[in-house]
Amino acid sequence: MHREGFARPEVKVQLAKFDVVRFSLLDDTDIVTPEGKQIPASEFARELNVSYTPSIVLFDASGREVFRIEAYLRPFHLAGSLDYVSSGAYASQPSFQRFLQATAERLRERGESVDLWK
């Protein structure tokens, strides 16, 4: 995911809209949670019930978890996941799949290529 997805310009644009904290499930370094609590990263992962890697947990501005990724995603889906949250679309479109379909249609209408596997 780091070599392929996070290296893509469209993913970097979306990532810039977030405060990002990356840690191992076994990491005991203290982090500050979205609620402002300082705890070891491993404890926070347990509180979130993160048991698979890679996992990405996305929070809204109030610190509420709004979307979770528990798998390796191809770049189109990774960028779409980040856009789904950063744009606030999750609040009005409860289906991530429909959000992605609409995104792909808009890109195609603009003449852009949409390749889900590259």
C-alpha positions in Angstrom: 0.0 0.0 0.0 2.9 2.4 0.7 4.8 1.6 -2.4 1.8 1.6 -4.7 -1.1 3.5 -3.3 0.4 6.2 -1.1 2.8 7.1 -3.9 0.0 8.2 -6.2 -0.6 11.9 -6.7 -4.4 11.5 -6.3 -3.9 9.7 -3.0 -1.3 12.3 -1.8 -3.9 15.0 -2.5 -6.4 13.3 -0.3 -4.0 12.4 2.5 -3.0 16.0 2.8 -6.5 16.7 4.1 -6.0 14.4 7.1 -3.8 14.3 10.3 -2.1 11.0 9.9 -0.7 8.8 12.6 0.9 5.5 11.6 1.8 2.8 14.1 2.3 -0.9 14.6 -0.2 -2.8 16.6 2.6 -3.6 19.1 3.9 0.0 19.3 3.9 1.3 22.9 4.8 4.9 21.9 2.2 7.3 23.3 -0.1 8.9 20.7 -2.9 11.5 21.1 -6.2 10.0 20.1 -8.8 12.0 18.1 -10.5 12.6 21.5 -7.3 14.2 22.8 -6.4 11.3 25.2 -2.7 10.3 25.4 -2.2 6.5 25.4 0.1 3.9 24.0 -0.6 3.2 20.3 -1.1 -0.5 21.0 -3.8 0.3 23.6 -5.5 2.6 21.1 -5.4 -0.2 18.5 -7.1 -2.6 21.0 -9.7 0.0 21.9 -10.5 0.3 18.2 -10.5 -3.5 17.8 -7.9 -3.3 15.0 -6.7 -6.8 14.5 -5.7 -6.8 10.8 -3.0 -5.0 9.0 -3.1 -3.0 6.9 -6.0 -1.1 8.5 -6.9 2.5 8.2 -9.4 4.1 10.6 -10.8 7.5 9.5 -12.4 9.9 11.9 -14.5 13.1 11.3 -13.5 16.4 12.8 -15.3 15.6 16.1 -13.1 12.5 16.5 -15.9 10.0 15.7 -14.9 7.0 13.5 -16.7 7.3 10.2 -15.0 4.8 7.9 -12.6 1.9 8.2 -10.5 0.0 5.7 -9.3 -3.4 6.8 -7.6 -4.6 3.7 -5.1 -3.7 1.0 -6.8 -1.4 -1.5 -5.8 -0.5 -5.1 -5.0 3.2 -5.5 -8.4 4.1 -7.0 -10.3 2.7 -4.0 -7.8 4.1 -1.6 -8.1 7.6 -3.0 -11.9 7.1 -3.1 -12.0 6.1 0.5 -10.1 9.2 1.6 -12.3 11.4 -0.6 -15.5 9.8 0.8 -14.5 11.0 4.3 -12.7 14.2 3.5 -15.6 15.5 1.3 -18.2 14.5 3.9 -20.0 12.3 1.4 -20.3 9.5 4.0 -23.0 11.7 5.7 -25.3 11.9 2.7 -24.4 8.7 0.7 -24.3 5.7 3.0 -23.1 3.4 0.2 -19.4 3.7 -0.4 -19.8 1.6 -3.6 -22.3 4.0 -5.0 -20.0 6.9 -4.1 -17.2 5.2 -6.0 -19.4 4.5 -9.0 -20.5 8.1 -9.2 -16.8 9.2 -8.9 -15.8 6.9 -11.7 -18.7 8.2 -13.9 -17.6 11.8 -13.3 -14.0 11.0 -14.2 -15.1 9.2 -17.4 -17.4 12.1 -18.4 -14.3 14.4 -18.2 -12.4 12.0 -20.5 -10.2 10.6 -17.8 -9.4 6.9 -17.7 -10.6 4.9 -14.8 -8.6 1.7 -14.2 -9.6 0.0 -10.9 -6.6 -2.4 -11.0 -3.7 0.0 -11.7 
